[in-house]
Amino acid sequence: MSSLIVVEVSLVHSDDDTGQSFSWIEKRVQDLLSGVSRRYDSLTQKTPKITRLYDDLIKRGESFLKKDPITWKTPDSARKAMESLFRKAERFKIVLVQILLEEHEIKLMEETYLNEIQRYLSGLSDEHLMSVDNQQYVAFSQKVMRISDVESLSDRILQYKTLIPELALLYHTSRQKRPLIHNRINELKKELASLELKQVSMQDLEIIHSFTKEISKIFGHGDVNLQETQLNEIDARISAFSHQISGFEHTDIGDLKKSDIETSLNKVLITKEASKDLLVLEADFFHGRIRFLDYDNTEDDDYEPVDKDLPSERLALQRDNLQLEYGLLKEKIPEKTVIRQELDEMIQSLSVDPDAGALLDAAMILFHDPFPELRELAVIRRQYDTYFLQKKRKSLSDDEWDRVIMALNNHLQVMGYRVHLKKMNHLRDAFRKASIEIGTPLPHYSVMISINPLDELVFRMVRVVDGLDLNEFDPDLIQENDVTSSKAWSDDFDSLTNELKDENIVLIERLRKKPEEVPIHQVTRFDLLTDDYIS
């Protein structure tokens, strides 16, 4: 009994021992050039270096595909020439990854600086330190818009970076002014309260009350600079009024002295805070890039998280160290990325091949190595190419597949099976793209034949119904019919195998499953008309 049979096909006497070797090499190079072209076209900035490497690689690849008789004399000579192309492609891919890294980094740096600028502007507005209508706020906003129109990305980044200390200074100054304004307002309130205790007229008392109201209204403005201006103006008038009540002559020297708030500002501290902000921003940027790119955790002992409480000098040193560490790591990433990308492609191909265990293990070990090298990749690639070329030497050519399939067709028809291959021009391609239905002598049963990616013939028995309700079928009867049909097909397949040997066609059994191991799949006639089947 057999519901699924997988066989490898071999010819006893073949005129050509290269099999599919040359076509495999040709397709491998075509895929390589196609991938290279796709990556090159996706670049937004094509440097002269990458263009030169690309043009040289494509030129060499196209020359290789013209199949010079000397190069293509044997599969091994073609493989060696192909290996040279792959080494050229490695250089191109490494430079390409370097460019992509630089493009991403510079865009990320611009985004980081711009976000910091927006953080300051939002902080000034959200913390009610400055109104969005304030001339300074409007001037900074307009400057940001002008910088965004600068065409050169590097120039934009430089201008954004220059703008950050200015905004930081304004932000920290405004924040430090707020408690000073609060303190000065409380002092003025105490001063007004003391004036009330003096012997003053009702008119003067009303003036004192009006001053108190004016002071209380200052907080209604979400702009500390406007609050400071108003407070200084009220302060001057209160001072003049106080002198008037005391009988002393008042002289206005507002243009000659600075306000109490201005003189109370700790400008040294403000300058330090503003300069530290940029240091922390850049140190965090490089620290984040290291953590992102160091996906193997090889640099853990070489850098520390950014400590924002460090003095400016220590922060500058940490920023410089992180930038250096990032630069060193960035040099390793392109080569490691290219190696792993190629290994990943090979691993995917090897993982579906049951005979590739040792080679698959070697590729996996190198893939997970935190420090893979190109020379190690070259060894794995050479083994990979040799392995598949050996398999392709055993593979049948298109003409040989046509011969095998036609022999199958003829013998199956003699045995009472219904086969329709008259409309198919390329039999191997047809069997690889879809399963071909072979009608059995038994009612409601067919055998679907296909060629899998390993160039093996796959025979799968199916039960064909005409779309009737499954409840109309007796499960016991279905099971009995499955056993009878699979046994008949298994016997016929053994006979077919023996008859094909007479034509020097050998079916090497790789897998045979019974219905209880692989159930017979039920399909409708409509299913067989879809793209998955050809009848």
C-alpha positions in Angstrom: 0.0 0.0 0.0 1.3 3.4 -0.9 -0.3 6.9 -0.7 3.0 8.8 -1.2 6.1 7.8 -3.1 9.2 9.9 -3.7 12.0 8.7 -6.0 15.2 9.9 -7.5 15.6 9.3 -11.2 18.9 8.1 -12.8 19.9 6.9 -16.3 22.1 3.9 -16.5 23.9 5.1 -19.7 24.0 8.8 -20.2 25.9 10.5 -23.0 26.6 13.6 -20.9 28.0 13.4 -17.4 27.6 17.2 -16.7 23.8 16.9 -16.1 22.4 20.2 -14.9 25.9 21.5 -13.8 26.2 24.3 -16.4 22.6 25.4 -16.1 23.0 25.6 -12.3 26.1 27.7 -12.6 24.5 30.0 -15.2 21.4 30.5 -12.9 23.6 31.1 -9.9 25.5 33.9 -11.6 22.3 35.3 -13.1 20.8 35.5 -9.6 23.9 37.1 -8.3 23.9 39.8 -11.0 20.1 40.4 -10.5 20.5 40.9 -6.8 23.5 43.2 -7.3 21.5 45.3 -9.8 18.5 45.5 -7.6 20.6 46.7 -4.6 22.5 49.2 -6.8 19.3 50.7 -8.2 17.8 51.1 -4.7 20.7 53.4 -3.7 19.7 57.1 -3.4 23.3 58.3 -3.4 25.5 56.5 -5.9 29.1 57.4 -5.2 31.8 57.1 -8.0 33.4 54.2 -6.1 30.2 52.1 -5.9 29.4 52.9 -9.5 32.8 51.8 -10.6 32.6 48.5 -8.7 29.1 47.9 -10.0 30.0 48.5 -13.7 33.1 46.3 -13.4 31.1 43.5 -11.8 28.2 43.6 -14.3 30.7 43.7 -17.2 32.6 40.6 -15.9 29.3 38.8 -15.2 27.9 39.5 -18.7 31.2 38.3 -20.2 31.1 35.1 -18.1 27.5 34.4 -19.3 28.6 34.5 -22.9 30.1 31.1 -22.2 33.6 31.3 -23.4 34.6 27.8 -24.5 37.8 27.8 -22.4 36.0 29.0 -19.2 33.0 26.7 -19.8 35.1 23.6 -20.8 34.2 21.7 -17.6 31.9 22.4 -14.7 35.0 22.8 -12.5 36.5 25.5 -14.7 33.2 27.3 -14.8 33.0 27.1 -11.0 36.4 28.6 -10.5 35.5 31.5 -12.8 32.2 31.9 -10.9 34.1 32.0 -7.6 36.1 35.0 -8.9 32.8 36.8 -9.6 31.5 36.1 -6.1 34.7 37.6 -4.6 34.2 40.7 -6.7 30.6 40.8 -5.6 31.7 40.7 -1.9 33.7 43.9 -2.4 30.7 45.6 -4.1 28.3 44.5 -1.3 30.6 45.6 1.5 30.9 49.1 0.0 27.2 49.2 -0.6 26.5 48.3 3.1 29.0 51.1 4.1 27.0 53.6 2.1 23.7 52.5 3.4 25.1 52.7 7.0 26.3 56.2 6.3 23.1 57.3 4.7 21.1 55.9 7.6 23.4 57.4 10.2 23.4 60.9 8.8 19.6 60.9 8.5 19.3 59.5 12.1 21.7 62.3 13.3 19.6 64.9 11.6 16.4 63.5 13.2 18.2 63.4 16.6 19.2 67.1 16.4 15.8 68.2 15.0 14.0 66.3 17.8 16.2 68.0 20.4 15.3 71.4 18.9 11.6 70.6 18.9 12.0 69.4 22.5 13.3 72.8 23.6 10.6 74.7 21.6 7.9 72.5 23.0 9.4 72.8 26.5 9.4 76.6 26.3 5.7 76.6 25.2 4.4 73.6 27.3 6.1 74.8 30.5 4.7 78.3 30.0 8.2 79.7 29.8 7.7 81.5 26.5 4.7 82.3 24.4 4.7 81.1 20.8 4.1 84.7 19.8 7.2 85.8 21.5 9.7 87.4 19.0 12.5 85.1 20.2 10.3 82.0 19.8 9.1 83.1 16.4 12.7 83.8 15.3 13.9 80.4 16.3 10.9 78.7 14.6 11.6 80.5 11.4 15.3 79.7 11.6 14.4 76.0 11.9 12.2 76.2 8.8 15.0 77.9 6.8 17.5 75.2 7.8 15.0 72.5 6.7 15.1 74.0 3.2 19.0 73.7 3.0 19.7 71.2 0.2 22.9 69.6 1.6 22.1 67.2 4.4 25.5 67.7 6.0 25.0 71.5 6.0 21.6 71.0 7.6 23.0 68.9 10.3 25.7 71.4 11.1 23.3 74.3 11.3 20.9 72.3 13.5 23.8 71.4 15.8 24.8 75.1 16.0 21.3 76.1 16.9 20.9 73.6 19.8 23.3 75.5 22.3 21.5 78.8 21.6 18.1 77.2 22.3 19.4 75.3 25.3 20.7 78.6 26.8 17.4 80.3 26.3 15.5 77.3 27.7 17.6 77.0 30.9 17.7 80.7 31.4 13.9 80.9 31.2 13.6 78.0 33.6 15.9 79.6 36.1 14.1 82.9 35.9 10.8 81.5 37.0 11.6 80.9 40.7 13.4 84.2 40.8 10.3 86.0 39.5 8.2 84.2 42.2 10.7 85.3 44.8 10.7 88.9 43.6 6.9 89.0 43.5 6.7 87.8 47.1 9.2 90.5 48.1 7.2 93.2 46.4 4.0 92.0 48.1 5.8 92.2 51.4 7.0 95.7 50.5 3.4 96.8 49.6 2.1 95.3 52.8 4.6 97.3 54.8 3.5 100.5 52.9 -0.1 99.8 54.0 1.0 100.0 57.6 2.2 103.5 57.2 0.0 106.5 57.6 -1.2 106.9 54.0 -4.1 108.6 52.4 -7.1 106.7 51.0 -5.9 107.6 47.5 -2.4 106.1 48.2 -4.1 103.0 49.7 -6.0 102.5 46.5 -2.7 102.8 44.6 -1.1 100.1 46.8 -4.1 97.8 46.2 -3.9 98.4 42.4 -0.2 97.5 42.5 -1.1 94.2 44.3 -3.7 93.4 41.6 -1.2 94.1 38.9 1.4 91.8 40.5 -1.2 89.0 40.8 -2.0 89.3 37.1 1.6 88.8 36.0 1.2 85.0 36.2 -1.6 85.1 33.7 1.1 85.4 31.0 2.7 82.1 29.9 6.0 83.9 29.2 8.6 84.4 31.8 10.4 87.1 29.8 7.1 89.1 29.5 6.5 88.5 33.2 10.0 89.8 33.9 9.4 92.9 31.8 6.1 93.6 33.5 7.6 92.9 36.9 10.5 95.3 36.3 8.1 98.0 35.2 5.8 97.6 38.3 8.9 97.4 40.5 10.1 100.7 39.2 6.7 102.3 39.8 6.5 100.9 43.3 9.9 102.2 44.1 9.0 105.7 42.9 5.7 105.5 44.9 7.6 104.4 48.0 10.0 107.3 47.7 7.0 109.7 47.2 5.3 108.4 50.4 8.5 108.7 52.4 9.2 112.2 51.1 12.4 111.4 49.3 13.1 112.5 45.7 13.1 109.5 43.3 15.5 109.3 40.4 14.8 106.8 37.6 18.0 104.9 36.8 16.3 101.9 35.1 18.5 102.3 32.0 21.7 102.2 34.1 21.1 99.1 36.3 20.1 95.5 35.6 17.0 94.0 37.2 17.3 92.0 40.4 16.3 88.9 38.4 19.0 89.4 35.8 21.7 89.9 38.4 20.5 86.9 40.4 20.8 84.5 37.4 23.6 81.9 37.8 24.9 82.3 34.3 27.8 79.9 34.9 25.4 77.1 35.9 23.1 77.9 32.9 26.0 77.7 30.5 27.1 74.4 32.0 23.6 72.9 31.7 23.2 74.1 28.1 26.6 72.7 27.1 25.9 69.4 28.9 22.7 68.9 27.0 24.5 68.6 23.7 27.1 66.3 25.1 24.5 64.0 26.6 22.5 64.1 23.3 25.5 63.0 21.2 26.8 60.5 23.8 23.3 58.9 23.9 23.2 58.8 20.1 26.5 56.9 19.8 25.6 54.6 22.7 22.3 53.8 21.1 24.0 53.1 17.7 26.5 50.7 19.4 23.7 48.8 21.1 21.8 48.6 17.8 24.7 47.4 15.7 26.4 45.2 18.3 23.8 42.5 17.9 26.3 39.8 19.0 27.1 41.7 22.2 30.8 41.6 21.5 31.4 45.2 22.8 29.6 45.0 26.2 32.8 45.5 28.2 34.0 48.5 26.1 31.2 51.1 26.8 29.0 52.2 29.7 25.5 53.8 29.7 25.6 57.6 29.6 25.7 59.2 33.1 23.9 62.6 32.7 25.1 63.7 36.2 28.8 63.7 35.2 30.7 66.9 34.9 31.0 68.4 31.4 34.6 67.3 31.1 33.8 63.7 31.9 30.8 63.7 29.6 32.9 65.1 26.8 35.4 62.3 27.3 32.7 59.6 27.4 31.1 61.1 24.3 34.5 60.9 22.5 35.1 57.3 23.6 31.6 56.2 22.5 32.1 57.9 19.1 35.5 56.1 18.7 34.0 52.8 19.8 31.1 53.3 17.3 33.5 54.1 14.5 35.5 50.9 15.2 32.3 48.8 15.3 30.9 50.4 12.2 34.0 49.2 10.3 33.3 45.6 11.2 29.6 45.6 10.4 29.6 45.7 6.5 31.8 42.6 6.1 29.9 40.7 8.8 26.6 41.7 7.2 27.6 40.6 3.7 29.0 37.3 5.1 25.8 36.5 7.0 23.5 37.5 4.1 25.3 35.0 1.8 25.4 32.3 4.5 21.6 32.8 5.1 20.9 32.2 1.4 23.0 29.0 1.4 21.4 27.8 4.7 17.9 28.2 3.2 18.9 26.1 0.2 20.7 23.5 2.3 17.9 23.2 4.9 15.6 21.5 2.3 18.2 19.0 1.2 18.2 15.8 3.4 21.8 14.9 2.4 23.4 18.3 3.3 23.7 17.8 7.1 27.4 18.3 7.6 27.6 21.3 5.2 24.5 22.8 6.7 26.1 22.5 10.2 29.3 24.2 9.1 27.3 27.1 7.5 25.2 27.5 10.7 28.3 27.6 12.9 30.0 30.3 10.8 26.6 32.2 10.6 26.5 32.4 14.5 30.2 33.3 14.8 30.4 36.9 16.2 33.6 37.4 14.1 33.2 35.7 10.7 35.8 36.2 8.1 35.6 36.3 4.3 38.2 33.5 3.9 36.0 31.3 6.0 33.0 32.2 3.9 35.0 31.4 0.8 35.7 27.9 2.1 31.9 27.3 2.8 30.9 28.7 -0.5 33.4 26.4 -2.3 32.1 23.4 -0.5 28.5 24.6 -1.3 29.2 25.0 -5.0 31.0 21.6 -5.2 28.2 19.9 -3.3 25.5 21.1 -5.6 27.5 20.6 -8.8 28.0 17.0 -7.8 24.3 16.7 -7.4 23.6 18.5 -10.6 26.0 16.2 -12.5 23.6 13.4 -11.5 20.6 15.5 -12.4 18.9 14.9 -15.8 19.0 17.4 -18.6 15.7 18.7 -20.0 15.9 16.3 -22.9 16.6 13.4 -20.5 13.6 14.4 -18.4 11.4 14.5 -21.5 12.6 11.0 -22.3 11.8 9.8 -18.7 8.4 11.4 -18.6 7.4 10.1 -22.0 8.5 6.6 -20.9 6.3 7.0 -17.8 3.5 8.1 -19.9 3.7 5.2 -22.3 4.0 2.5 -19.6 1.2 4.0 -17.5 -1.2 4.1 -20.4 -0.4 0.4 -21.2 -1.3 -0.4 -17.6 -4.7 1.3 -18.0 -3.9 4.8 -16.5 -5.2 7.9 -18.3 -2.4 10.4 -19.1 -2.7 13.6 -21.2 0.6 15.2 -22.1 0.0 16.2 -25.7 -0.3 19.9 -25.1 2.9 20.2 -23.0 6.1 21.4 -24.7 8.4 21.5 -21.7 7.6 18.5 -19.7 10.1 19.1 -16.9 9.0 22.7 -16.3 5.3 21.6 -16.3 5.9 18.9 -13.7 7.9 21.4 -11.5 5.2 24.1 -11.7 2.2 21.9 -10.9 1.1 18.4 -10.1 -0.1 16.5 -13.2 -3.1 14.3 -12.7 -2.9 10.6 -13.8 -6.2 8.9 -13.8 -6.1 5.4 -12.3 -8.2 2.4 -13.5 -10.0 2.6 -10.1 -13.0 4.9 -9.9 -12.6 8.2 -7.8 -8.8 7.8 -7.5 -6.0 9.6 -9.3 -2.2 9.9 -8.8 -0.7 13.4 -8.8 2.8 13.5 -10.2 5.3 16.4 -9.8 9.0 17.1 -9.6 10.1 18.7 -6.3 13.0 21.2 -5.9 15.4 18.3 -5.4 14.6 17.0 -8.9 12.8 14.0 -7.4 9.6 12.5 -8.8 6.7 12.7 -6.3 3.7 10.4 -6.7 0.8 11.3 -4.4 -2.6 9.4 -4.5 -5.7 11.5 -4.2 -9.4 10.7 -3.9 -11.5 12.7 -6.4 -15.1 13.5 -5.7 -17.6 15.5 -7.7 -18.4 18.1 -5.1 -21.0 16.0 -3.2 -21.7 16.4 0.4 -19.1 14.4 2.4 -21.9 13.1 4.7 -23.2 11.0 1.8 -20.1 8.9 1.9 -19.7 6.0 4.3 -16.4 6.5 6.2 -15.8 2.8 6.5 -16.3 2.3 2.8 -13.9 5.2 2.0 -11.3 3.6 4.2 -11.7 0.3 2.6 -11.5 1.8 -0.9 -8.4 3.7 0.1 -6.6 0.5 1.2 -7.7 -1.3 -2.0 -6.7 1.5 -4.3 -3.3 2.2 -2.6 -2.4 -1.5 -2.7 -3.3 -1.7 -6.4 -1.2 1.5 -7.1 1.7 0.2 -5.1 1.8 -3.1 -7.0 1.5 -1.2 -10.3 4.3 1.2 -9.3 6.6 -1.8 -8.6 5.8 -3.2 -12.0 6.4 0.3 -13.6 9.8 0.5 -11.8 10.9 -2.9 -13.3 9.7 -2.1 -16.8 11.6 1.3 -16.8 14.8 -0.5 -15.9 14.6 -2.2 -19.3 14.9 1.3 -20.8 17.9 2.1 -18.6 15.7 4.4 -16.3 16.3 3.7 -12.6 13.8 4.9 -10.0 15.7 5.1 -6.7 13.1 5.1 -3.9 13.7 7.8 -1.3 10.3 7.6 0.5 7.2 5.4 0.6 4.3 6.0 2.9 1.2 4.0 3.6 -2.3 5.6 3.9 -2.2 5.3 7.7 1.0 7.3 7.7 0.1 9.9 5.0 -3.7 9.9 4.5 -5.0 10.0 1.0 -6.1 13.6 0.3 -9.6 14.2 -1.0 -10.1 16.8 -3.7 -12.9 17.9 -5.9 -12.9 18.1 -9.7 -13.0 21.9 -9.3 -9.7 21.7 -7.3 -8.0 19.9 -10.1 -8.9 22.8 -12.4 -7.1 25.4 -10.3 -3.5 26.6 -10.8 -2.2 24.0 -8.4 -3.1 21.1 -10.6 -3.1 20.2 -14.3 -5.3 17.5 -15.6 
